[in-house]
């Protein structure tokens, strides 16, 4: 007798259910997607105990006829696919016909549904995949599915479910993604009697983002609207100042279906490069529409992955669309002065008040000893004449009263007709204060100069016009064998950045020339440190990534440092470069400018 036998229908159904239904969130996803396919405008989801005890999905869609309702729970029963070729032109979320049968096989399920053209609806009760009760009933048009005791008959699967907070977290994530995909549908999610989400269904995607992420994120989103050939990309992306520590907040939709796409994620990250600080990721809601024949969503049982037949074009469309949106937006952080909290102010003032009282007490005591009257304004007068002059000098980068006429003449060369940013002075010789068309701007001088140099170097690199300065006395590099091997592989490429290297025997090299930006610094130790640092980065596989790292490093070394005193002419020149290159972040992704509007200033000074 042979060993191979056909599985029973019950066992086969449970195995199939295990592939499609991993956890309560899988049930919610399948049921809600069916409601969307049914043309619903309002979908309510009610969950208890993270979905382990109860899941209910109620919609106002087209509903089902009695015969369709009974057939829907059979395996591979579907209204969306007639023949194999239909799999390559899918325009619906559900199509396999496995979801309802899989859910019913591992739960106690009740279905109530009615079509508009039916006199009555139908109610079904199914336990473990077997129909136990069927009856006609009066009900509203649409479908109501109640799923209880998930995995009651597969205890092995039930024990692998996580705690309630984890399971409801997965369910909430699914509803959030579907709400973002279909802002024209009103979604609500209730857990253990508590409302977790409710969207209006007004079709405004930004309103849904507000409901999910809050006001601060919504106001910092950038609209994306890009079309190329036969693909259209729409949605929102966050400004570089609004980020998260992981990619969990990347939401990608292809033809209305939420997918996890490493390809699209990589394209977005590439579009943001040098705008984000390390290990930070933007919030992304992007929708791609294309011919269904160009994408296969039937590559995974949960339909969360997709395979593109023209992935290179998809990558380019996403990258170009995001770059266009970023370039067309204002990335400068806005400073908003909050109203004073009087109670907190009093607490902060108390130490200063005590210090002032102690100072007066000391003056009084000294006066008693000498027999003179205490002069409470003595220190203030002294500071006005001497200390104040030095403070002003430090504040405005060394500007002295005797140079007032010179400064006025120099500033007039860079008036508002020439620049939209006019320098006022420096703070701590690190931040430039400038007046703009609308209010005040604070500029990080190192970060700004770093981005300017990076843009200049990048342009020269692309044109292969990087200037090299030969050294009168070559500098010697002593390397390990591994470092020498890496350097030998990249020697020709380093020459494109302005580094002329020559073997000197063993594992040593001579630096014969360097980029002119480094040479101007006149610091041999810095040049050597830069080369050693570059060697650590030489394992980059993709050339443009390697080039980017080299240029970022060079621009960082060559940029003016914090704590450097700048003349008005130097500040004006840097501000002009900022405008020319549209600088908003440094190559590492840190912000360069902050803006305090005239309205905010007037409001703070009670003029508004």
PyMOL commands that set and color helices and strands:
alter all, ss='L'
color gray80, all
select helices_A, chain A and resi 9-20+24-37+49-51+66-71+84-88+99-105+155-158+164-181+205-213+215-218+247-249+262-271+292-294+311-327+342-370+378-395+401-412+445-462+481-496+516-521+524-536+543-558+568-580+598-604
alter helices_A, ss='H'
color red, helices_A
select strands_A, chain A and resi 42-48+54-59+108-114+121-127+130-137+142-148+186-191+194-198+221-228+231-238+243-244+250-254+257-259+281-282+284-289+295-296+307-308+333-334+422-427+431-436+439-444+468-478+500-503+508-515+593-596
alter strands_A, ss='S'
color yellow, strands_A
deselect
rebuild
show_as cartoon
